Amino acid sequence: HIIRGDDHKINTFKQIQIYQAMGWDVPEFAHIPLIHTIEGKKLSKRDNASTLDDYSKIGIMPDALRNYLLRLGWSYQDKEIFTLEESIEHFNLAGIGKSPSKLDMSRILSMNEHYIKTIDENDLYQCLDEYCKIYKEEIKNDKETKVKSSLSFLKNKAKTLEDIYNNSKFIINDEVNFNEDDIKLIDDKAKKIISEFIKELSSISKINKENLEPVVNNLIKINDTNFKGVGQPIRIGLTGSKFGPGLYDIVIALGKEEALKRLAKIIS
């Protein structure tokens, strides 16, 4: 079989004559619709994300991209998610549509998010580890256990492996890299809250949400503020940014000793 874009259809007649003139067996030709951009133009190398490497760089997983491309202009019943084995079993040329398909990045991200949420977390960590080695920074051996055990919340709202990496930088990096705008939020009141949290955290023997929640609620009460008023300065002290995973998840992931060390540093 020769399977190619329908823009090559005009070449087929000459090529069949060459095969016949040479006495070769003429292959089966299949001409399929092209993939267009979301604007309806022919996809080219000038378009962003037009090569496999473009997708790899932002953390699109191979299985997710394979599944997306499989469904791009082809369907089988109402099925959306296909394993590799199912792809091989069900794919056929008869199921390909007649009209050009549009490459939809939002749909690719949605498919990738599905795989991130449903894949075994050991397999997800291997994908993340490989991605970091190639495109970011290698996850050190002493960080592996913490990152792996934290994947259940690091993958929340993550659409790509890059999102998971960004969420986990506070674990991967030994030093806190503060966002310039966020560090300005650590005023005297914020330092007082952090100092009070340090005192309470030091007395907790087991770090879990059940033990941390009453501490935060008490700080909210005595400082006449809300969760953001307490959680934001603590999150900045621990991760360098007011954005990121949940406060309790961050403290649990870092551990008591590391959390105390980071918080003490920001108020010193």
N, C-alpha and C positions, 0 to 999 in steps of 0.2 A: 504493500500500500504506500501511496504517496499522499500524505495529508497536509494540506497547506491552506493559506488564506485565499479567499475567492478573487483577490486581485491578481492571482497568477493563472486564473482560468484561461486567459487568452493565449498563454504560452503552451497550453496542453496539446493543442492540435499539431503544432510543429514537432513537439517532443514525441508524440505518438508516432509520427512519420519517421523520426530518427530511429526509434526502437524497431519499427517494422523493417526499415531499410537495412539495419544491422542484423536482422534475424533474431532479435532478443524477444523474450516474453514481455508483453506489455503489462505493466503493473496496474493495479486498481487505483484510480485517482479519486480523491475526495477533496472538494473545495468548500471550506467552512467560512462563515462570516468573520470579519475582523473584530478586534476589540477596539472600541473607541474611548475617548476621554469622556468625562461626565458632561462636557459641552457638546458631545457628538462628533468630535473630530477624530481622525485616524491617529491612533496612539503611535508615538515616535520616541526615539532616544532622547529628544529634547525635553520630554515630559518628565516631571519628577516621579520617582518610584517606577521607572520603566525597566529596571533590571533587578534580578534577584538580590544582588548586593544592597540595593537601595532599601529593600524590605528588611534584610538581615540587620542593617545598621540601626534601625529603629526598634528592633526586637520583635518582628513578626515571626512566629514559629512555623517551621516547614510544613507540619501537618495542617495548620490552619490555612496557609496559603494554597496548599494542594487542594484542600476541600473547597476553598473559595473558587479557584480556577476551574475545578471540576464542575461546579454549579453555574459557571459563567457561560450562559447560552446552552446549557444542557440540563435536563431534568429527568428524574425517575420517580414516578408517583408524586407524593408530597414530601418525600424525604429530603432533609436539609444536611444532616451530619452523616458523613461516610467515613468508615475506617478505610485504611489502605486496601484491605482485603475486599471490602464491599465495593470500593471504587473499581477494582479490577474485575470483579464479578458482574457488575451491573452496567458499566460504561459501554455504549455502542454508538456508532455514527448516526443511527436512525433517530436518536434522542436529541440531536443537536438542532437548535432552532434555525430559522431562516434569516433572521434579522441580526444586525450587529449588536453586540453587548457593550454596555458602558462600564468602565472600570470605576467602581465606587469605593473610595478609601474608607468611608465610614462603615461600609459593610465588611471590609477586610478587618478593620479594627474590632467590629462586633464579633466576627468569627474568631479572631484571635483571643478576645476576652473569654469567649466560651471555652476555648481549649485551656486557657490559663486557670479558669475556675474548676474545670472538671478533671484535668490531668492529675495523676498521682503526684503528691508533693515531692517525693524522692526524684521522680522524673523531671518535675518542674525545676527543682534545684539544679539538676545536671544541665538543663537547658540554660538556666540563668548563669551558672558557673562558666559554661563555655562562651556565652555571650559576653560576659565581663572580661574574660581573657582576651578576646579578640577586639572588642570595641571600647571597653572602659578600663577598669583596673582589676587585677586578679584578686579574688577573695582569699585572704590569708587563711591558713589552716586553723588558726585559733579563733577565727570568726565563723567558720563553717557551721558549727553546731548552733550558734545563736541565730544565724540567718535562716538556716533550715527549719528550726523550731518556730520561727516567727513568720513563716510564709503564709500561715492561715490569715494573718491580718495585713501583711505586706502586699498581698495580691488583691486586697479589697480595692475596688474601683480602678484597678490596673488594666489597661487595654494592651500593653506591650511589655516585653521584658525590660525595656528601658524604664518604664514606669515603676516596675518592681525594684530595679536598681536605684532609682531616685529615692524611693521610699525607704530603702535599706542603707543609704549612705551614712546615716547616723550610727549604724552598727559597724559598717565596714571601715569607716575612718576612725583612727585613734583620736584625732583632734577635732574639736567642733569648729566648723567653718560658719561663722555668723553672717547672716544677711545684714547688710549695712542699715537698711531701714528698720529691720526688726530689733536690732540691738539697741536702737534709740528708745524702744518701748520699756527697757529695763531701767525705770526710774526708782526713786527711793521707796515708793510704795511697793513696787514689784520686788525689789530686793528684800523688803521686810517679809513679804509673802514667801519668797524662796527660802529665806532664813528660817521661818517657822516650819516650812515643809521639811527642811533638812532635819530639824530637831525631831519632828514626828517620825520621819522615815527611819532615823537612826534607832528608834526604839522598837520598830517592827521586826519580828524575827523571821516571819515568812512573807515574802512579797507576792501578793496576789490582789486581784480586784476587790475581793471581799474585805481585805485589810486596808487597802488604799482609799476606797470610796469614803468611809467615815472621816478620814483625815482631811480629804479635800472638802467635804461638806462642812466640816467644822471651820476650816479656813475661810470658806465662803461666808459663814455666819459671823465670825469674829471680825472680819474685814469689811463687812457690809457690802459685799459685791456679788457677782454671779460666777458661774463655772468658767466663763471666758476670762474673768478677772484673775482667777487663780491659775487656771490651766495654761493660759497663754504665756506668762513669764516662765513657768516651769518648763513648758515645751521648748521655748527659745533657749533656755539654759542647757537643755539636754540635747537638742538637735541643731540649734543655730537658726531655726526658722519657726514662725508661728503657724506654718502649715505642715501637715504631715499626718502620720497615723494617730490613733487615739492616745491620750495621755497615759492611761493605765498600761496599754500595750507597750508603749515606749519604755516606761520604768521597768516593767517585767522583763522586756527583751535585754535591756542593758544590765540589769542586776543591781542589787543594793549598793555594792561597793563603787561601781562605775558611775551610777547615778549621783551618789553623794559627792564623788570627786568632781564631776562636771559642775554641779550646782554650787559647790563651795568656791570653785574657780571664778564663776561669773559675779559673785558678790564680794570677792576679795579686793 
